[in-house]
Amino acid sequence: MTSSLLESRVVLGMMLVAFTSGAQPASAEGDLSKGKTLARSSACIQCHGDDGNARSTSFQPIPMLAGQPAEYLVAQMKAFADGTRMSSTKNVELMVQALGRLSESDFQDIAAYFEAQKRY
């Protein structure tokens, strides 16, 4: 099974669990204003865009964060920060460094901000 197909299945599974478990969305825990400030100061927006609508190319695919469930975004940030999620992109080291400096609360705030953004 290709890694992108496996990643897609994992994402769908996590979303299904999040939507059917009755759990409170992480955005209820995050602060949108702080999240926007953190996304800018942590350089998230340099690649993912100010509103999370990354402008990818076939040479450098960048995930869109806008409208993604906050629970999923928090899980991915944690995985990058602790080194359990690796990526084939050339910027994976930047992700690990930037996220390694942030707290759980910071992840919640950033996730709440990007979840609230509209996908184009």
C-alpha positions in Angstrom: 0.0 0.0 0.0 1.4 3.4 -0.9 2.2 5.8 1.9 -0.2 8.5 0.6 -3.0 5.9 0.5 -2.2 4.8 4.0 -2.0 8.4 5.2 -5.4 9.1 3.6 -6.9 6.1 5.4 -5.4 7.2 8.7 -6.8 10.7 8.3 -10.3 9.4 7.4 -10.2 7.1 10.3 -9.2 9.8 12.7 -11.9 12.1 11.4 -14.5 9.3 11.7 -13.5 8.7 15.3 -13.6 12.4 16.1 -17.0 12.9 14.6 -18.7 9.8 16.0 -17.1 9.7 19.5 -19.1 12.7 20.8 -15.9 14.3 21.9 -15.8 18.0 22.2 -13.9 19.6 19.3 -10.5 20.9 20.2 -11.4 24.3 19.0 -13.5 24.7 22.1 -10.2 24.6 24.0 -8.2 26.8 21.7 -8.1 30.6 21.4 -8.5 31.8 17.8 -6.8 35.1 18.4 -3.8 33.5 20.1 -3.8 30.8 17.4 -3.5 33.4 14.7 -0.6 35.2 16.5 1.2 31.9 17.1 0.7 30.7 13.5 2.4 33.9 12.4 5.2 34.0 15.0 5.9 30.2 14.6 6.2 30.6 10.8 3.3 28.2 10.0 1.9 30.7 7.6 5.1 30.9 5.5 4.3 27.5 4.0 0.6 26.9 4.9 -0.6 30.4 4.1 -2.1 33.1 6.4 -5.5 31.4 6.3 -4.2 27.8 6.0 -5.0 27.6 2.3 -1.5 26.5 1.1 -0.7 27.1 -2.5 1.1 23.8 -3.3 2.8 22.9 -6.5 3.6 19.4 -7.8 7.2 20.1 -6.9 6.5 21.1 -3.3 3.2 19.7 -1.9 2.1 21.6 1.2 -1.0 20.4 3.2 -3.9 22.8 3.5 -4.8 23.4 7.1 -7.9 25.5 6.6 -11.0 23.8 7.9 -9.2 20.7 9.1 -10.6 19.3 12.4 -8.7 20.8 15.3 -8.3 17.3 16.9 -6.5 16.1 13.7 -4.3 19.2 13.6 -3.3 18.9 17.2 -2.4 15.2 16.7 -0.3 16.0 13.7 1.5 18.8 15.5 2.3 16.5 18.5 3.6 13.8 16.2 5.9 16.2 14.3 7.1 17.7 17.6 8.0 14.4 19.2 9.4 13.0 16.0 6.9 10.2 15.5 5.6 11.7 12.3 8.1 12.1 9.5 7.5 13.5 6.1 9.4 13.3 2.8 9.2 17.0 2.3 12.4 19.0 2.6 10.9 21.2 5.3 10.3 18.4 7.9 13.2 19.7 10.0 11.6 23.1 10.2 8.3 21.5 11.3 10.1 19.6 14.1 12.0 22.6 15.3 9.1 25.0 15.2 6.6 22.7 16.9 9.2 21.4 19.4 9.2 24.9 21.0 5.4 25.0 21.4 3.2 23.8 24.2 0.0 21.7 24.2 -2.0 24.9 24.7 -0.2 26.5 21.7 -1.2 23.5 19.6 -4.8 23.9 20.7 -4.8 27.6 19.8 -3.2 27.1 16.4 -5.5 24.3 15.6 -8.6 26.3 16.6 -7.5 29.1 14.3 -6.9 26.9 11.3 -10.1 24.9 11.9 -12.1 28.2 11.8 -10.7 29.2 8.4 -12.7 28.6 5.3 -11.2 26.4 2.5 -11.1 28.2 -0.8 
